[in-house]
């Protein structure tokens, strides 16, 4: 899937920005993984300091999709590490966006996927299996729904109600 420049997408879709059909996530995410730019349909997940459901979803065929995880912005543990990064790559996911932390940064940076997270943290998450899959989530005041499209590059992250073209 060809990368779409987020700045150009914003410039050519001002009406969508105005209507809210194209939204920009605040610039709070760090860039990880080998893919500096990635895009795809969104799969949503809401968890808090527990990554069991993240693994369950990443064990399914990614088919170029992007997993967007609302981890509540927790800075107390990591939700994704090197093993999950490798799993996502192997299963064909385009990327992972985590409203929370990751760990094993060197391993994640070796994976051919795009990853965005708030920060890195060495502590692993709990394993209780608590959370919600495929639900609307809110990250930093931005509503994100399953099936919408995510576009990420070095300039930022866009959420669109439909697939964009230039």
WOLINGI-V205066 format. One record per residue. N is the residue number from 1. RES is the residue in one small letter. OMEGA is omega in degrees with one decimal (none if undefined). Layout:
BEGIN
n->{N/N}
res->{RES/RES}
omega->{OMEGA/OMEGA}
END
This chain:
BEGIN
n->{1/2/3/4/5/6/7/8/9/10/11/12/13/14/15/16/17/18/19/20/21/22/23/24/25/26/27/28/29/30/31/32/33/34/35/36/37/38/39/40/41/42/43/44/45/46/47/48/49/50/51/52/53/54/55/56/57/58/59/60/61/62/63/64/65/66/67/68/69/70/71/72/73/74/75/76/77/78/79/80/81/82/83/84/85/86/87/88/89/90/91/92/93/94/95/96/97/98/99/100/101/102/103/104/105/106/107/108/109/110/111/112/113/114/115/116/117/118/119/120/121/122/123/124/125/126/127/128/129/130/131/132/133/134/135/136/137/138/139/140/141/142/143/144/145/146/147/148/149/150/151/152/153/154/155/156/157/158/159/160/161/162/163/164/165/166}
res->{x/x/x/x/x/x/x/x/x/x/x/x/x/x/x/x/x/x/x/x/x/x/x/x/x/x/x/x/x/x/x/x/x/x/x/x/x/x/x/x/x/x/x/x/x/x/x/x/x/x/x/x/x/x/x/x/x/x/x/x/x/x/x/x/x/x/x/x/x/x/x/x/x/x/x/x/x/x/x/x/x/x/x/x/x/x/x/x/x/x/x/x/x/x/x/x/x/x/x/x/x/x/x/x/x/x/x/x/x/x/x/x/x/x/x/x/x/x/x/x/x/x/x/x/x/x/x/x/x/x/x/x/x/x/x/x/x/x/x/x/x/x/x/x/x/x/x/x/x/x/x/x/x/x/x/x/x/x/x/x/x/x/x/x/x/x}
omega->{-177.7/179.1/178.9/179.9/-175.5/179.3/178.3/178.1/177.4/-179.1/-174.9/-178.2/-177.7/178.6/178.2/175.4/-179.4/-177.6/-176.9/176.6/173.3/-177.1/180.0/175.1/177.9/-176.8/-176.6/-172.6/173.8/-177.7/177.8/178.5/-177.5/-179.0/177.7/178.4/178.1/178.4/176.6/175.4/-173.5/166.4/-175.5/179.2/177.1/179.7/173.9/176.7/-177.6/-174.9/-179.6/-178.6/175.7/178.2/-179.7/-179.5/-178.5/175.2/176.2/-179.7/-177.5/179.0/176.9/179.4/178.8/175.7/178.0/-174.0/170.7/178.3/178.1/-179.8/-176.9/176.6/-176.2/178.0/179.3/178.2/-179.0/176.8/-176.1/179.9/179.5/175.2/178.5/178.1/179.4/177.8/-176.6/-177.1/173.7/174.4/177.8/-177.5/178.4/173.4/-175.6/171.0/-174.1/-174.4/170.8/173.7/-176.4/-173.2/-179.5/177.7/178.7/180.0/176.5/-177.6/179.5/173.5/172.4/177.9/173.1/177.7/-179.4/-176.2/172.8/-178.6/-174.6/-176.2/178.2/-178.4/175.0/-176.3/-178.4/-179.8/-178.6/178.0/-178.9/177.1/170.4/179.4/173.6/179.0/179.1/178.1/177.7/177.4/-179.5/177.6/-179.2/-178.2/173.3/177.2/173.2/-177.0/176.4/176.0/-179.3/170.7/-176.4/180.0/-178.8/-177.5/177.2/172.4/-178.2/178.3/179.3/179.0/-178.5/169.1/-177.8/none}
END
